[in-house]
Amino acid sequence: MSAPLHAHNQTAWSEFLAELDTWAASGRRAEFWWRDDDATKPGPALDRLIAITGANPLALAVIPASATAELASVTRDYPNIDVVQHGFAHTNHAPIGEKKAEFGAHRPIQVMRNEILEGRKRLTELFGATFTAVFVPPWNRIASSVAAALEACEFSRLSTFGSTDPNAIPKQINCHIDIVNWRGGRGFLGVEPVLDAFTALLSGIRTGALPVELPVGLLTHHRDHDDAGWLFLEELAPVLADHPGVNWLPVVPEKGAR
């Protein structure tokens, strides 16, 4: 498979595609999944995201306190979308000077547990079968005491960012690559940094050099993308959908690839 026609960095694309080709040649398929955060309502950005993903799986992390019936109406039309719970109100409760967190160790555990349950109830009522019981803490941060309470709240997965703990309860399904440069102006991180990160991660997994559990998670934020970010996703999505060395999975892999 050749690099996308409009790709901005041919070398990075070529190396990424060569890595996928190596997976395919060995009879293996690299597994990917896609999580997009901060959804609350429909709009042009969400429409563009849905158009890019096409029929392939997308985990849409929805903020319960701000979720609208209009969003639920849209997602019901797309069986490839799984709605997952993105905290409760996406409110920072960390003291000044600490990293932002809604479910850090800053409030009583019962208060946070009640919010999680209230959010789950609201998403279940709004989205019905589209809702999948996966908890995504805002800013990808969660206190261990809160994570330990998720199973009792009937969540099958916890999703944050970075490496996973294979012994964690509930199971973890994390994202590994975020395309937004949050510390450098909140624009697109860049074709080369993103693809180089994908290539290095996939190579490490394939060779056993990295103790990373599949699938590899792509993290996006449709409300924050600039034009360069959207262009990259429009080039990346068809590759992940069509390459014989790729298997694109839903947020709960046991449900099978679509």
N, C-alpha and C positions, 0 to 999 in steps of 0.2 A: 504494500500500500504506500502510495506516495504522500508527501506532505501536503496539507491543504493548500489550495491554489492561492489563497490570500494570506497565508501565514506570514507573520512579520519576521520571524527568526527561523530560517530554513535549517540551520545546524541543529538547534534545539529540537525542532520537530523531527528531523531525520534520526537523531539519537533516540528520541522517545519511541518512534515507530520501529526502529531497529530492535529495541528492547522487547516491544510487543511481538515482533516477528520471531524473536528467539523463544518466547513463551510458546507461540503457536507451533514452531518447528519441533519443540520438545514434547508436543502433545498435551501441553498444559494451557490453562486459561487464567489470566490475571483477573481477580475479582474486584470490582469497583462498586461503590454505592454513592449516592448523592444526597446531601442534606442541605436545605436552604432555610435560613433562620429569619425570624421576626415577622412572619406573616400575620396580618390582622384583617385585611379587606382586599377585595379585588382592585385591579388597576392596570394601567399599561405595562408596568414593570413585571407584574405577575403574569400577565398575558404573554409577554415576551419569553419569560422563563419557561412557561408551559409549552409554548411553541418550539423552543429549543430542545427540550427533553423529549418531545414527541410521545411515543408509546412506551418509552423506557421508564423504569422506576424512579420516583422522586419522593423523598421524605420531606414534607413541608412542616417545619417547626412553627407551630401557631401559639401566639400568646393568648391564654384563655380569657383574661380579663378584658381584652380588647377585640376579641374575635367577633365577627359579624355573621349574621345569617346569610348575607350576600356572598361571603367567602365560602360558606358551607354549600350554597347552591352551585357555585362554580366547581368546587372540587368533586361534587357528586357526578359531574360529567366526565371525569377522567379516572378510570379504574387503576391507572398506573400510579396515582398519588396516594401516599399514606400520610395522614395527618398525625403528627406526634406533638407531645406537650412541651412547650417552651416556657418553663417556669410557671409563674402565675400572672404577675403584672409587669414583669421585666423592670422591677424597681431595685435600685441599689440600696442595700442596707448596711454596707460596710462603712466603718468610721472613716473620716477624712484622713487621707494619707495611705490607706490600704487599697488593694486592688478591688475593683467593683465585684460585687456578688449579691445575688438575691437570696441564695440559700447557703451562705457561709455560716460559720459558727458565731453569729452575731445576735441571734434571736432565740427565744425558747423553742426547743424542738417541736413541742406540741403545736405552737403557732404555725410553724412552717409546714408541719404535717397536715394541718387543717387546710392550709392554702393549696397544697398539692392535691388533696382530695377534692376540694371545691373546684379547682381547675380541671381535674379529670372528669368530674360530673358535668361541668359545662361543655367540655369538648365532646363528651359522649352524647349529650343531648343535641348538640348542634350538628355533629358530623356523623353520628351513627356508626355504621360499619367502616366508614373511611378512617375513623380514629384507630390508631394502633398504640398500644400501651407502652410507649417508649418515652422516657423523661430526658429532656434536654435542658440543663440548667443555663440560664443566661450567663454570658461571659465564660461559659464552659467551666464554671467553678461550683463546687458543691462540697460541703463539709462531710466528713466520713460518717458522722452520726445521721445526717439526712440521707445519704446514700444507703445506709443500712436499713432505713425505714421504708425504702421504695418497694421492696417485695411485699411487705404487709399492705401497701397501698395498691397492690395488684399491677405493678409495672414489671414487664418482662425484660426490659433492657434499660440501661443508662447510657447516654451518648454524650461525650465531652470531646476533647481534642487531644491528640497525641497517643502515646503508647497505651495499650490496654493491660489490665491485670487479668490473666486467664482464670484466676480463682475468685474473681469478684462476684458478689451476689447483690443485685441481679447482674446478669451478664452485661458486658460492655460491648458496644459497637461504636467506635470512635471515628472522628474525622482526622485526617492527617495533613491535608493541604488546603489552606485558605487562600483564595485568589485576591483578597483585599489587603492592601498595605495600610493597616490601621495606624501604624506609628509614623507613616510618611505621607500624610495628606489624605489618606482614606481612598486613594484611587487604586487602580489595578496594579497588582504587585509586579507584573511584567511577564511576557511570554517565556523568556529564558529562565528566570528564577522558578516559575511554577513547573515548567516541563522538566527542568533539571532535577527538581525535587521529586517529581513523579518517577523519572528514570532511575535515580539513585535508590529510591525506596523499592521499586519493583526489582531492580537488580539484586539488592540486598536480600529481599525475600526469596527470589528464585535460587540464589546461590547458598542460602542458609546463613549468610553473614549477619543478617539482622533478625532478631527474635520478634518479628512483627506478625501479628495475626491478621489474616485476610478476613474481610475485604478491605481494600484501601478506600478511605473516605474522602470525598471532595466536599468542601464547605463553601457555600456561597451565601450572599445576602442581597436578594433581588432589589431591595429598596435603596441600596448603596452603590450599585455598580455604575461606573462611568462607561463611555462608549468603547474604550479599549477592552474593558472587562467583558462587555457583551460580545464584542467581536471574537474574543478568544473563546468564549463558551460556544459560540456558533460554529467555530472551527473544531473544537474538542468533541462536542457531543456526537457528531456523526462517526468520528473515529472510534469512540467507545461503543457505539451502537453496532458498527459494522465489522470491526476487526476480528478475525478468527481466533486471536489470542486473548480476547476479552470476554468476560461474563459480567453483565451488569445486573446487580442484585437489588431487591427491595431491602428496606431497613431491617426486617427480620428475615435473614437468609433462608430459614426453613420454609418460607412461603414459596421459594423457587424464583428463578429468573423469569421476567416477563418479556 
